[in-house]
Amino acid sequence: MSADPKYQAALALHRFGLGPRPGTMPGSIAAVASDPRGALLAELDKPGAGQIIDSSLMTAAKSAMAAYNFREARQAAELAKKMAETTETMAMANAMEAKPAEATKPAQPTTTAPPAKPTTPPQPQEPNIQQRIVRGEARARFVAAHEAEIGFVERLVWFWSNHLCVSSFVVPITAGGYEREAIRPHVLGRFEDMLVASASHPAMVQYLDNARSVGPKSVAGLINKVGLNENYARELLELHTLGVRTGYTQDDVISLAKVLTGWTILPAATNPEHGVEFVFNPRSHEPGPKAVLGKTYADLGMSQGRAVLADLARHPATAEHVARKLARHFVADDPPEPLVGRLAQRFRDSDGNLKELAKALVDAPEAWETPPTKLKRPNEWLTAMGRAMPLQGNAVQAMRSRARMGEPLWGVAAPQGFPDVQAAWTDGLAQRLDIAEIVAGQMEAIVDPQELLEATLGPLASPDTRRAVARADSRQQALTIALMAPEFHRR
């Protein structure tokens, strides 16, 4: 790999960040070139790094309650309308029966058609409360990515949000609040704290069905004859902590599911002030000590679950699993084993300190020596393009673009999250070309292709890419080639 400081700066912005910002502002290649590693590490130390402070956004629970009230009111209005229509129909029928029959009169011919009523074009409807909640969360996330100087911390947020993911297909109202409340506050903190915040967030409790998991021998289980749901316990072991084939058994899954019974939410219908908030319900908690991975945990209510989560967070298999996923996300589909080992060791040594883990990634020579061959996911490519040019858009358009390219915002198809390997995204390159051509057409009058190439890629741009841009038949085509350059798609 090149030792050129500008090359290292460009690599830092694409591999660790969200792409360069033009000019000499913070986050440009020129601004980072003096010390690329130092610039990345400095972003970790910024006050409030990774947080979104927006007073217009409600908590996830409040958002869910507002959406619930909206749906209930809408349903009630529809029922009231049907009742009124039924009453009116019955009244008309009764009136017809009571009215004496009249002699029919011959119809009189008409010579002129009645005047046509003026038509007015349909007016766009104002977004309802559910749409405003989702769009507000999306807008806040897009703004955070666009305004980040480098975007390293934002990328870490995206990584951990995908690792401990919920799906907007299942919990559309609370997915954004989940990332803001369970992931961002701990993105540079301790993994254990993030794990507990995730496990006790309404979105996760609903997404992986823990709200429906009841201890068979608990008070609620015995009275209502309901039982366990193992879904969250299984994903907690397989995806969130230890990883697959790491020695846990089905008995461990069942026991962990019992440990986490009682971790639920307050019903919206009977709790107008605190509905959908997380609560530990001892009536649903399976009583007694429980063994997980060979260790027995005393029944201390919710503290029993916290103790198990703490041990899972510190397990050596968790360190290995997290380290490999982090290296795969930032560096290569098949990451260098020495890099995975370094990250796993720092995770263990720091007791799961995620800031120290991020520092270890930046400090590792393998993170800089590995060629930039990893394909950016659609959201990363679209974000880099938006940071590079003065695009005018809105949250709805941005969400549609991501959905069209197969990565809808928070819209994972399964608890594994979005895949982080190239094979999963190559089929969408045709959609990227369509979007690049549209953007190039919008920007050709104000963005110079050669300047864009230097501002976004600089020394990363290959001679072939430079020739292709220079020989383009039009300014729009040149911009399209720059946006579709292999170097712009890889990190």
N, C-alpha and C positions, 0 to 999 in steps of 0.2 A: 504493500500500500504506500501511496505517496506521503512523503514527510512535509510537503508544502502546507504551510499554515492555512492558506485559503482552501485547499482541498480538505483538510481536517475540519475546518469550520463548516464547509458545505455538507460534509458527511455528518457532522454533529447535528445540524439543523434538520436533515432528512431522516437520519437513523433514530435520533433520540427526541427530536422535536416534531413540530407540525409544518415544517417547511419555512424557507426564508421569507422575510418581509422586504419589499423593495426599498431602495434608497439607503441612507446611512442610519436609519432608526435602529433601536435595539432589536436584535433578532435578525439583522441582515448579515450576509456573509462577511462584509467588511468589519462590522461591529464585533463579531465573534472571533475573527481571525487571530487576534493577539493571544488569546488563551481559550481555545474551544472547551477544554475540560473544565477550566475554572468558571466559564460562563454557565455551564450546565450545573455545576455544584452550587454556584451562587443562587441559581433559581430555587434550589431546595431550601435555602436559608431565608427566602423572602417571607416577611410576615403575612400570614393568611394564605400561603401558597396552596393552590388547589381548591380554595373555598369559593362558594358563590353566596354573596350577601345581597339579597334582593327582597325588600320588604313587601313587594307585590306577590310573592310566592307564599302560598300557605304550606303548612306541614302536610305530609302525605296523608295523615289521618284526617285532617280537616278537609283536604281536597276530596278524599273518598266520601266523607260525610256530605259535603256539598253536592257531589255528583249523585249520591243516593237520594238526597232530598229532591233534587231536580227530577230524577226518574220517577220518584213516587208522586210528585206533583203532576207530572205529565200524564202518568197513568190515571191518576184521579180525575184529571180534566177530561181525558178521553172517555172514561166511564160516565162522568156527569153528562157529557155531550150525548152519548148513546142513550142514557136515561131520558134526557130531554126530547130527543128525537122519537123515542118510543112513546112517550107521553103525548107528544103532538100528533103522532100517527093515530093513536087510539082515540084522541079527541075528535079528529077529523072523521074517523070511521063512525063514531057515535053520532056526530052531527048529520052525516049523510043518512043514517038510518032513521033519524028523527024527522028529517025534512021531507014533506010530501013530494011525490013525483010531479014534475012539471012537463007540460007538452013540449016536445022537441020542436025547435024552430029551424027552418031551412037556413043553411049557411048562406050569408051574403057574399057575393063575389067581391074581391078586392082588386083594385086597379093599380095600386102603387105598393111597392115594398116598403116595409117600415125602415126608417133611417138606421143605418149601421151605427152601433155603439162604438165610440172611440176606444181603441185598445192602447193600453200602456204596457211598456216592457216590464217583465217581472223584475222586481228589485232584489238584489242579493240579501239573503237573510243574515242577520247578525249572528255571530257564533254563540252557541249556548255555553253554559258554565263548564261543561265537560270539555268542549273544544278549547275554551280559553285556558283551562288548567294545563292541558297537554301542550298547547302552543306556547304558553308562558314558560314551561319547563324547557321545552326545546329551544326557544329563543335564548334563554339564559345560558344553556350549554353551548350554543353556537357562538354567542358573544364571548364567552370565556375562552373558547378556542381561537377565535379570530384576534382577540386582543392580547393573548399571551405573547411575551417577548420571544421566547424560544418554544415553549409548549412542552417541555420535558415533564413537568408535573402534571399537566393535563393528559399527556399520554399515559402516565402512571395511573391516573384516575380511570381512564378508559380500560386499561389492562385489568385493574382490580374489579371494576364494575362488570367486566366480561367474565372474570374468574368466578365471582360470587353473583352470578347474574340472576335477574328476574326478567320476565318477558312481558312486553307491552301488549302482546296478544292475549295474555291472561289477566294482567293487572294494569290496564292502560292508564288509569288515573294516577296510580301511585309509583309507577316505574321511575319517573323523573325524580320524584321526591326521595325515593329509595337511594338513588345514587348520591343525591345531595346530602342526605342525612346519615346514611350508613357507611358510605365509601369515602366521600371527600374529607370528613373530619379526621379520618384515621389513615389517609393515604401516605402520610409521612410519620405515622405513629406505630403502634404495635399490632402485629397481625392478630393476636388474640383479641384485642379490643375491636378490631374490624369484624372478626368472626362473630363475636357476641352481638355487636350492633346489627349485623346481617340476620343472625338467627332470631333476634327479638324485634325485627322490623315488620310492620303489618304486611308489606308487599311480599316478603319472603315467606311469612307464615301462611299467606293465602296461596302464593304461587306453587309451593311444594306441599300444600295440603296439610301442614301441621295443625292448622286450625281445626281440622276434622279428626285429629288423632286423640283418642281418649283411652286412658288406662283401663283395661278390661276389669280390673279389680278395684278401680277407684269408685267413689260415690256415684259420679255421673255414669260411669260405665256399667255398674251393677243395676242402677235404677232404669237407665235408658237402653240397656242392652246394646251398646255400641263398643267399638274396639279400636285397635291401633291402625294408623296409616303409616307405613314404613317409608314412604317416598322421600321425605326430607332427610331422614337418618341415613338412607342409602347414598343419596347424593352428597351429603356432608362428608361421608367417608371416602367415596369414590372420586368426587370432583373437587371438593373444597379443601380437603386436608391431605389424606394419605395417598390418594391415587389408586388406580386399579392394580390388582395382583400384588398387594402389599401385606397380606397375611391376615386380614380380618375375615370373619366368617359370617354366615347368615345369622348365627346366634348373636354376634356382636351388633348386627343391624337391628335385630329385634330388641335387644337390650337397650341400645341407644335410643330407639324410638320410644321405649317406655320412659327413659330418663327425661325425654323432651315433651312428654305429655303434660298438659297444663300450660304450655307456651302457646298462647292463642290470642284472639282479639275480642274486644267487646262487640256484641251485636249492634248493628246500626239501628235496627228497628226499635230497640228498647233503651237506647242510650243516646238521646238527642245531643247531649253535650260532649260525650267522650266516645261515641261510637267509632269503631274501626281502630281504636288505639290498642296497642299491645298491652296484654295483661297476663300475669301468671295466675291461673285458676287452680287452686289446690283440690277442688272437687273433681277435676279431670286428671289429676296426676296419679300415676300408678304408684302405690305405696311400696315401701321396702327398699333394701339395698339392691344394687344392680351391678353386674360385672361387665366391663367393656374392655376388650383387649387384655384380658387377664388381670385387671385391677378392679377391686370392688369399691364402690362409692356408696357412702351412707346416704340414707334418705334425708336430705336437708331441704326439701322443696326445690325451689328454683336454683338454689346454690349447688344442688347435685348436678344440674346441667352445666352450670358455669365451670364446675370443676372438671367435667369431662371435656368441655371445649378447650379449657386451658391446657390439658394434657395433649389433646389432639394438635393444638397449635404448636406445641413444642416437640412433637414426635419427629424423629429423624427422617421418616418417610415423607412427612409434610415438607420439610426443608428441601429434600430432593425434588419433590413434585413441583413445588413453587419455583425453585431455581430453574428447572428445565423449562417450565412454561414462560418464565420471564425472559430467559435467554432466547427462546424460540421467537417470542414476540418482537424483541428488539433487534436481534442479530441475524438469525438464520433458521430456516425450517429444520435443519439438522444441526443444532448448535454444537460448537466445540466442547468436548467433554471437560477440558480444563476450566472453561468458563463456567459450566454448570457446577463443577466442584467448588470453585471459588465462591459462587453465590450461595450455595448450600452451606458452606462453612461459615460465611458471614451471617447468614440467617440464624444458624445455631448459636454462634458466639455472641450475637447481639440480642438473644432471646426474642427473635422475630421482629426486630426493629426495622421497619420498612424504609426509613430514611437511610439507614446504614446499608441496607440491601441495594438501594438506588445508587449510593456512592460506590459500592463495590462494582456495580455494573459499569459506571463511568471510568473507574480506575483500572478495570481489567484490560490488558493489552489485546486480548482476543476480540473485544468489542470494537476495536479500531482497526485491527489487522484483517478481519474478515471482509471480503469484497462485498459491495452493496448489491446483492442479487435478490434480496427478499422483496416480493411484490407487496406494495402497500394495499391495504384493504380499501374498499370504495370510499368509506368515510374519511380516511386519511388523505386520499388523493383529492377528493372534493375540497377538503379543508385547506390543503396546500394550495390549490388553485384559487380559492377565495382569499387567501392571505397574500397571494402574489399580484392580484389585480383588483381594481376598484369595482367589484361586482355589486350591483344593486339587486337585492332579493329579499325574501322574507322567510320566516320559519316554515310556512306551509310549503313553499317551493323547495326549500332545502330538505325537508322531510320527504317530499315526493321524489326528489332526485336520488336520495339514499335508498328508498324503497325500490325504485326502478332498477337500481344496480344490485339488489339482493342483500342490502344491509340496512333494513329499516331501523330507525332510531329505537334502541332498546328492544327491538323486535326479534329476539333470538327464537329459533324454532324448537330448541331443546335445552335442557339445563346445562349441557356442555358449553353453551355460549357460541359465539361466532367462531368458525375455524380459523386457525392462525397459520395455515400453510398455503402455498401458492396454488396448488391443484384446485382448491375450492373456489378460486376467484378468476381463473383465466378465461372461463366461458363468458365473463361479463365485459371483456375488453371491447366488444362491439358497441355496447352501451356507452362505454367511456368515450369512444370515438364520436358517437352522436352528440354527446354533451359537449365535448371539446369543440366540435364544429359550431354548435350554437353559441357557446361562450366566445369563440374567436370572432364570430360575426358581430356580436355585441361590442367587442372590445377593439376591433381593428382600427377604428378611428382615433383611439386615444392611447393604445399600447403598442410600442415598437417591438417587433419580434426579437430583434437582436438584443435589445435592452432587457427584455424579459428573460432571455436565455442566460445572460450574464447574471441577472439579479437572482434567479432561482437555482441555477445549476453551476454557473461559473466554471471552475476547473473540473467539475464532474462531467461536463458535456464532452462527448466523444467527437473526434473529427467527422465521423459520419453524420452525427446529429447536426453539427455546425454547417456542414455542406448542404444537408437537406433543407435547413431553414433558409440558408442564403439563396438557394436555387428555386425556392417556391415560386409558383406562378402568380400568387397574390399575397397580400398582407394577411388575409384571413387564413389562407392555406399555411403560411409560415407560422402563424400563431397556433394553429391546430397541430402542426408537426412538433412545435416546442412543447405543447401540453401533453402530447402523446409520446414524447421521447422516452425510451426505456429508462433513462436516468431519472426522469421526473416521476416515474412509476415505482422506482425501487429505492430501497434504503439499506 
